Amino acid sequence: MNARDIMEISPIVPVIALEDEKDALPLAKALQKGGVNIMEITLRTPAGLKAIEIVSKELPSMNVGAGTVCNEEDLIKAKKAGAKFVFSPGISQELINASKKEEITLIPGVATASEVMLAQNNNIFYCKLFPATLSGGVEILKAFAGPFPKMNFCPTGGVNLNNLNDFLILKNVLCVGGTWFVPKDEIIINNFEEITSLCKEAINSIKV
Ligand code: 3PG
């Protein structure tokens, strides 16, 4: 799956940290019901890899990727678990080389002009902006549009219902990532109906 197709699946990309892999499937179904057919399941909890494996086996219609992939070892484990793509909070030559070797699409995180240059010098034109609001938010994305006209972003980190349109209106933004519509507390109490309605609320609030 190429990076553009991944970033066009849904305007909102859930960043998920699961404490219990048993929550992965009901969460995936709740997201689909809410109109979101992509999941970034992060490797920052021990349940992450198993959760990716469950969703990729049990619900192949869901586009499941791994998040918080920080090095080659993470990337290999994510691919073996069934991730269709990987997201990283940052960018490194090691990770880029690993994604080429393993033939799995990497969407790295960037926050500076030098990092954008590293991406595009490796033919990567789809990146996260992370952490989006702290690294300059809408203003840095507008600034990047000048020197980097081919670069496309998925701002993540600090995005919410109040500012998602400010990002999505930008030409170099294809989607936004975040946790606001997959709250940990609701997952823990298995309130998946709430997650479906938060997805719908977010999608219905998009004006662009
Ligand atoms: C993260 O990696 O935790 C994401 O950037 C999500 O950030 P958010 O909680 O601000 O949406």
Residues whose N, C-alpha, C, O or C-beta is under 5 A from the ligand:
A	BS01	3PG	V15 T156 G157 G158 V159 G177 G178 T179 W180
